[in-house]
Amino acid sequence: MKKRKKAVIGMFLLLLTASAGFLFYYIENRTLKEENLSGKGAAKEQEWSEEGEGYRLYYDESSGTYSYQIFSLENEIIEEGADIYRVAFIKEISENIIHLAISVGSPARYECFFDRETGEKSEGYFNVSAVNNRTVVYMDWTQEGEICLVIRDMFDKDMLYEEIIRDFSPTAVPSNDLTKAVFLDDTMLEIEYYVGEDYDAVKEVITIF
């Protein structure tokens, strides 16, 4: 009975952590109206716009939708989207890399990356936990159905692809198991995650090869 109670408490803490993590991620990446953007460069009908070196992000309050444009180094449009009803945000990872994320329902996010030099677009990822240059970290399922941590090159998995298997706690959404992922440098990743039926917290530093 005590073990079952502990597991229930663990699951509650897991869901609470996931919700808090999404909120912090949401705020850190400058999403939505809370930023009080000035509307500089926005089309007349749009409430505000945000512009970076390689992108434009618009919000239309009348329709409650977002639209965006991603530009190459030659200022040509790589990709654009419109009439997006979910939260959208864009972040410059470096001079050449643009990170696009679109909420698909809390705490899930669809995310992809663009290389402004080559015009390349990455495949889509869900709930990215950490990014460093071209390396991306996220939780996923293995082909055998196990929860795993994935560390890979965002554009080419032949350049880097690692699946880290641990005794991750059972959860319907793999990203809920990972509470922290921080690059200490280009080859060292610090993570914190839940293991086992009791959702015990574990901290670990992984060397990336």
Helices and strands as residue ranges (DSSP letters): H 2-28, G 33-35, E 48-51, E 55-60, E 65-71, E 77-84, E 88-92, E 97-103, E 109-115, E 125-126, E 128-132, E 135-141, E 147-153, E 161-164, G 174-177, E 178-183, E 188-195, E 200-207
